[in-house]
Amino acid sequence: MFFNSFLIYKEIKFIFFSYLLIDLIILKEASASFTLLLSNKYINVYDKISNLVGLIKY
């Protein structure tokens, strides 16, 4: 039972972070045309989250 719960938890975490990454990519692409709104802090946060998602997926 514990093992099944662990697998479900990992699957939910994977789905959540995958959708989060997709949303961030869409947001970055949508805001790329508005260069004044896209700050360096946002890009750094985006890169850190995408690296974190990459580590969690594998």
Order of alpha helices (4+ residues) and beta strands (2+ residues): alpha-alpha
